[in-house]
């Protein structure tokens, strides 16, 4: 599929998987709205894309704030004229044993990892419905398919992303909106390092590996798409 001229919103686009995906899409000719809370990071990514003759804007947004998400999507439509692709990547993780889970950490995790995905999807879905076209990719996790110790909060949010994706896919197929979820194993990101100090990042997957999977999914022809696609990626 020729992606040149398409427009993508990438949340959590300032670093890690989001940054890698934004850059990979830009290399394929996609115009990018880089979205996150840290303005300096998203501006750096957008600048890198523009410097390579691509098209990008940075839109500072807290995905847990409904009004900010709605304003962000409208700004992207006003600037580029449309939204073809949404990558729901913004995430938060702070692992702890269940008896030590902090209520604020629980609330923050659910708001970023699940409510933020809903806010962004809802805002973009309305636009895609009118156009009868679109692709939404949610970044879940291997932890969204099975639980383990110290992952009770994070896993719960990512299991939620899996269920949400299946529901949106069922509705999207009626409007030619494709919806997929990627479930990465360990990926060398700053968030991963904060929860696994001392881990060798060279022994796990890199952010670009996940970006390549997103590109692969987006490039699949419609005949390859049935309802929803869940892809689990683990290092060999």
Secondary structure as the mmCIF struct_conf table of DSSP 4:
data_model
#
loop_
_struct_conf.conf_type_id
_struct_conf.id
_struct_conf.beg_label_comp_id
_struct_conf.beg_label_asym_id
_struct_conf.beg_label_seq_id
_struct_conf.end_label_comp_id
_struct_conf.end_label_asym_id
_struct_conf.end_label_seq_id
TURN_TY1_P TURN_TY1_P1 UNK A 4 UNK A 5
STRN STRN1 UNK A 7 UNK A 11
TURN_TY1_P TURN_TY1_P2 UNK A 12 UNK A 14
BEND BEND1 UNK A 15 UNK A 15
HELX_RH_AL_P HELX_RH_AL_P1 UNK A 16 UNK A 27
TURN_TY1_P TURN_TY1_P3 UNK A 28 UNK A 29
STRN STRN2 UNK A 31 UNK A 36
BEND BEND2 UNK A 37 UNK A 37
HELX_RH_AL_P HELX_RH_AL_P2 UNK A 39 UNK A 51
TURN_TY1_P TURN_TY1_P4 UNK A 52 UNK A 53
STRN STRN3 UNK A 56 UNK A 60
TURN_TY1_P TURN_TY1_P5 UNK A 63 UNK A 64
HELX_RH_AL_P HELX_RH_AL_P3 UNK A 66 UNK A 80
BEND BEND3 UNK A 81 UNK A 81
STRN STRN4 UNK A 85 UNK A 88
HELX_RH_3T_P HELX_RH_3T_P1 UNK A 98 UNK A 100
HELX_RH_AL_P HELX_RH_AL_P4 UNK A 103 UNK A 110
HELX_RH_PI_P HELX_RH_PI_P1 UNK A 111 UNK A 115
HELX_RH_AL_P HELX_RH_AL_P5 UNK A 116 UNK A 131
TURN_TY1_P TURN_TY1_P6 UNK A 132 UNK A 132
STRN STRN5 UNK A 134 UNK A 139
HELX_RH_3T_P HELX_RH_3T_P2 UNK A 142 UNK A 144
TURN_TY1_P TURN_TY1_P7 UNK A 145 UNK A 145
BEND BEND4 UNK A 146 UNK A 146
TURN_TY1_P TURN_TY1_P8 UNK A 149 UNK A 150
HELX_RH_AL_P HELX_RH_AL_P6 UNK A 152 UNK A 172
HELX_RH_3T_P HELX_RH_3T_P3 UNK A 173 UNK A 175
TURN_TY1_P TURN_TY1_P9 UNK A 176 UNK A 176
STRN STRN6 UNK A 177 UNK A 184
STRN STRN7 UNK A 187 UNK A 187
HELX_RH_AL_P HELX_RH_AL_P7 UNK A 190 UNK A 195
BEND BEND5 UNK A 196 UNK A 196
TURN_TY1_P TURN_TY1_P10 UNK A 197 UNK A 198
HELX_RH_3T_P HELX_RH_3T_P4 UNK A 201 UNK A 203
BEND BEND6 UNK A 204 UNK A 204
STRN STRN8 UNK A 205 UNK A 205
HELX_RH_AL_P HELX_RH_AL_P8 UNK A 207 UNK A 218
TURN_TY1_P TURN_TY1_P11 UNK A 219 UNK A 219
BEND BEND7 UNK A 220 UNK A 220
HELX_RH_3T_P HELX_RH_3T_P5 UNK A 222 UNK A 224
BEND BEND8 UNK A 226 UNK A 227
STRN STRN9 UNK A 228 UNK A 233
#
